[in-house]
Amino acid sequence: MDILLLIVGLGLILAGANFLTDGSAAVAQRFRVPEFIIGLTIVAVGTSTPELVVSVLSAAAGNSDVAIGNVVGSNLFNVFLILGVCALIRPLPLTRSNIRRDIPFGMAASLILLAVTSDRLICAGAADRIGRIDGIVMVALYIALMRFTIRTTKRPEAADAGAKKPAALWLAVVMIAGGLAGLIFGGDMFLKSATEIARRLGISESVIAITLVAGGTSLPELASSVVSLLKGKSEMALGNVIGSNIANILLILGVSATIRPLTMGGITTTDILMVVLSSLLLLLTAFTFRRKQIDRWEGAIFLMIYVAYIWYLIR
């Protein structure tokens, strides 16, 4: 039964990703909003809903390590696995704004995560935690960052008269809502069945939390990014990953810590440093060989790093 639910959940994820991509592209075309911004906002926040639900509920229940571990694992999954897979399928072009603004913002978010979880470095004997004030500041930073990004991104030129007309607005909204529903319910079904299978195989709860929970809640990002790429919407795929990572740290952990301060629990400094490393490597890819794109070989390296990290966790 779990295997059947696994397959059904995967089907819902793929169908939801298809609807979400088409609906979002229609909205972008209708209002002349850059595809990257749609990916950074509507798609990124929408596909981060599973992380938001898991982290907020975990925080409310006092399971801080699950809340933080979910975000840490999701961000690593997003960069190393999703961008790795996308780059292997097709090299991802980077715009000047990606290089000068968006990727550095992602790097800054990861450094903020390192700062708010390193209390012991500031005050000897203190416990590493994300306090309520930290959470409020992080949410405020996220709102300011999104506002700045939207205001400083140029709108594309109006489409020619002979260009293909976008779908009706109501239809695009229905497609986006239906796509998000498919991603969320399909991801939940896939996650629960995969977790049950893992438990039957004797995999520990801690490894399940960092790998399957984080990977399961990131399945919407994976599906929507790959589908966007296959449909020629590479900017939307990249915006989805960068936007999701920023939302995971500043918005999701910010909201979670505002509800209840988060302690690190079983999450180590090594795990947080891996998030910083993922952002740093993404930044470095923008400057390799003066080619403004994430190449296939760089995607392969991302995947190898992710596999090595998972091996480190379960060894």
C-alpha positions in Angstrom: 0.0 0.0 0.0 2.8 2.4 0.8 4.4 1.8 -2.6 1.1 2.6 -4.3 0.7 5.8 -2.3 4.3 6.6 -3.2 3.5 6.4 -6.9 0.2 8.3 -6.6 2.0 11.0 -4.6 4.6 11.3 -7.3 2.0 11.6 -10.0 0.2 14.4 -8.1 3.6 16.2 -7.7 4.3 16.0 -11.4 0.8 17.1 -12.5 0.9 20.0 -9.9 4.2 21.2 -11.1 3.0 21.3 -14.7 -0.1 23.3 -13.8 1.9 25.7 -11.5 4.5 26.4 -14.2 1.9 27.1 -17.0 -0.3 29.2 -14.7 2.6 31.2 -13.4 4.0 31.8 -16.9 0.6 33.0 -17.9 0.5 35.5 -15.1 4.0 36.7 -15.9 3.1 37.2 -19.5 -0.2 39.0 -18.8 1.2 41.5 -16.3 4.7 41.7 -18.0 6.3 40.4 -14.8 9.8 38.8 -15.3 9.7 35.0 -15.0 12.4 35.2 -12.4 10.3 37.3 -10.1 7.3 34.9 -10.5 9.7 32.1 -9.6 11.1 34.0 -6.7 7.7 34.9 -5.2 4.6 32.9 -6.2 6.3 29.7 -7.2 9.0 29.8 -4.4 6.7 30.6 -1.6 4.0 28.3 -2.9 6.4 25.3 -3.2 7.8 26.2 0.3 4.4 25.6 1.9 5.3 22.1 3.0 8.4 23.4 4.7 6.4 26.1 6.3 3.8 23.7 7.6 6.3 21.1 8.9 8.6 23.7 10.6 5.8 25.8 12.2 4.0 22.8 13.5 7.3 21.3 14.8 8.2 24.6 16.5 4.7 24.8 18.1 5.1 21.3 19.4 8.6 22.0 20.8 10.5 20.0 18.2 13.0 22.7 17.4 15.6 20.4 15.8 13.0 19.1 13.3 12.0 22.7 12.4 15.6 23.8 11.8 16.7 20.4 10.3 13.9 20.6 7.8 15.1 24.0 6.5 18.7 23.0 6.5 18.1 19.8 4.6 15.7 21.5 2.2 18.2 24.2 1.3 20.9 21.7 0.7 18.5 19.6 -1.4 17.5 22.7 -3.4 21.0 23.8 -4.3 22.9 20.5 -4.6 20.3 18.2 -5.9 17.7 20.4 -7.7 20.2 22.7 -9.4 22.5 19.8 -10.0 19.8 17.8 -11.8 18.6 20.9 -13.7 22.1 21.8 -14.8 22.7 18.3 -16.0 19.5 18.5 -18.1 20.4 21.9 -19.5 23.0 24.5 -18.4 21.3 27.3 -16.4 22.0 30.8 -17.7 22.5 33.5 -15.1 21.5 37.1 -15.6 23.4 40.2 -14.4 20.8 40.6 -11.7 21.2 37.0 -10.6 24.9 37.5 -10.2 25.0 40.9 -8.6 21.8 40.7 -6.5 19.9 37.5 -6.2 22.6 34.9 -5.5 24.4 37.3 -3.1 21.1 37.8 -1.2 20.9 34.0 -0.9 24.5 34.0 0.4 23.5 36.7 2.9 20.5 34.7 4.2 22.8 31.7 4.8 25.2 33.8 6.8 22.3 35.2 8.8 21.4 31.6 9.6 24.9 30.9 10.8 25.0 34.1 12.9 21.7 33.5 14.7 22.6 29.9 15.5 26.1 30.6 16.8 25.4 32.1 20.3 28.2 30.1 21.8 30.7 32.0 19.7 29.4 35.3 21.0 28.8 34.3 24.6 30.7 31.4 26.1 28.3 28.9 27.7 25.2 30.1 25.9 23.0 27.6 24.1 22.8 28.0 20.3 19.2 29.1 19.5 17.1 31.3 17.3 15.3 33.7 19.6 11.9 35.4 19.2 13.6 38.7 18.4 15.8 37.0 15.8 12.7 35.6 14.2 10.9 38.9 14.0 14.0 40.6 12.5 14.3 37.7 9.9 10.7 38.1 8.8 11.1 41.8 8.5 14.2 41.3 6.4 12.4 38.9 4.1 9.6 41.4 3.5 12.1 44.2 2.8 14.1 42.0 0.5 11.2 40.9 -1.6 10.0 44.5 -1.9 13.4 45.6 -3.0 13.8 42.8 -5.5 10.4 43.4 -7.1 11.0 47.2 -7.3 14.5 46.9 -8.9 13.6 44.3 -11.5 12.8 45.6 -14.9 9.6 44.5 -16.6 9.9 42.9 -20.0 8.7 44.8 -23.1 5.1 44.4 -24.1 4.4 41.5 -26.3 3.9 42.0 -30.1 0.3 42.1 -31.4 0.9 38.8 -33.1 2.3 37.1 -30.1 0.4 34.3 -28.4 -2.1 35.7 -25.9 -1.8 34.6 -22.3 -4.5 32.5 -20.7 -7.4 34.3 -19.0 -6.5 35.5 -15.6 -9.1 33.4 -13.8 -7.8 30.3 -15.6 -4.2 31.1 -14.7 -5.2 31.6 -11.0 -7.1 28.3 -11.1 -4.0 26.6 -12.6 -1.7 28.0 -10.0 -4.0 27.1 -7.1 -4.6 23.6 -8.5 -0.9 23.1 -9.1 0.0 24.1 -5.6 -2.7 21.8 -4.2 -1.3 18.9 -6.2 2.3 19.7 -5.1 1.3 20.0 -1.4 -1.0 16.9 -1.2 1.2 14.8 -3.4 4.3 15.8 -1.5 2.6 14.9 1.8 1.5 11.6 0.5 4.9 10.8 -1.0 6.6 11.9 2.2 4.5 9.8 4.6 4.7 6.6 2.5 8.5 7.0 1.9 9.0 7.6 5.7 7.0 4.5 6.5 9.0 2.4 4.1 12.3 3.8 5.6 11.2 2.9 9.1 10.4 -0.7 8.0 13.9 -0.9 6.6 15.3 0.2 10.0 16.6 3.7 9.1 16.9 5.9 12.2 14.5 8.7 13.0 17.2 11.4 12.9 18.3 10.4 9.4 14.7 10.3 8.3 14.2 13.9 9.6 17.2 15.3 7.8 16.9 13.4 4.6 13.4 12.2 3.9 11.5 15.0 5.6 13.6 17.7 4.1 13.7 15.9 0.7 10.0 15.2 0.8 9.0 18.8 1.6 11.4 19.9 -1.3 9.8 17.6 -3.9 7.5 20.5 -5.0 10.6 22.6 -5.8 12.3 19.8 -7.6 9.2 19.0 -9.7 8.4 22.7 -10.5 12.0 23.5 -11.3 12.6 20.5 -13.7 9.2 21.1 -15.4 10.0 24.8 -15.8 13.3 24.0 -17.3 11.9 21.5 -19.7 9.4 24.1 -20.8 12.2 26.6 -21.5 11.5 28.7 -18.4 15.1 28.4 -16.9 14.8 31.8 -15.1 11.7 30.5 -13.3 13.5 27.4 -12.2 16.5 29.3 -10.9 14.2 31.9 -9.2 12.3 29.0 -7.5 15.4 27.6 -5.9 16.9 30.9 -4.8 13.6 32.2 -3.6 12.8 29.0 -1.7 16.1 29.0 0.1 15.7 32.7 1.1 12.1 32.0 2.2 13.1 28.9 4.1 15.6 30.8 6.2 14.1 34.2 6.7 10.4 33.6 6.4 9.9 30.0 7.6 12.5 29.9 10.4 11.6 33.5 11.2 7.9 32.7 11.7 8.8 29.5 13.6 11.1 31.3 16.0 8.5 34.0 16.5 6.0 31.4 17.6 8.6 29.7 19.9 12.4 30.2 20.2 14.2 27.4 18.4 17.1 25.4 20.0 19.5 23.5 17.8 19.0 20.1 19.3 20.7 17.5 17.1 21.5 20.0 14.4 25.2 20.7 14.4 27.4 23.6 13.3 28.6 21.4 10.4 25.1 21.2 9.1 24.7 25.0 9.1 28.1 25.4 7.5 27.0 23.1 4.7 24.2 25.6 4.0 26.8 28.4 3.8 28.9 26.2 1.5 26.0 25.6 -0.8 25.4 29.3 -1.2 29.1 30.0 -1.6 29.4 27.4 -4.4 26.4 28.8 -6.1 28.0 32.2 -6.0 31.3 30.8 -7.4 29.6 29.1 -10.3 28.6 32.6 -11.6 32.3 33.4 -12.1 33.8 30.2 -13.5 35.5 30.6 -16.9 33.6 33.9 -17.3 30.5 32.0 -18.5 27.4 33.3 -16.9 25.7 29.9 -16.4 25.7 26.9 -14.2 27.4 24.2 -16.4 26.7 20.5 -16.5 30.0 19.7 -14.8 29.2 22.1 -12.0 25.8 20.4 -11.7 27.6 17.0 -11.4 29.8 18.4 -8.6 26.7 19.6 -6.8 25.2 16.1 -6.9 28.4 14.5 -5.7 28.6 16.8 -2.8 25.0 16.0 -1.8 25.6 12.3 -2.0 28.8 12.7 0.1 26.8 14.7 2.7 24.1 12.1 2.9 26.7 9.4 3.3 28.3 11.4 6.1 24.9 11.5 7.9 24.1 7.8 7.6 27.6 6.3 8.0 
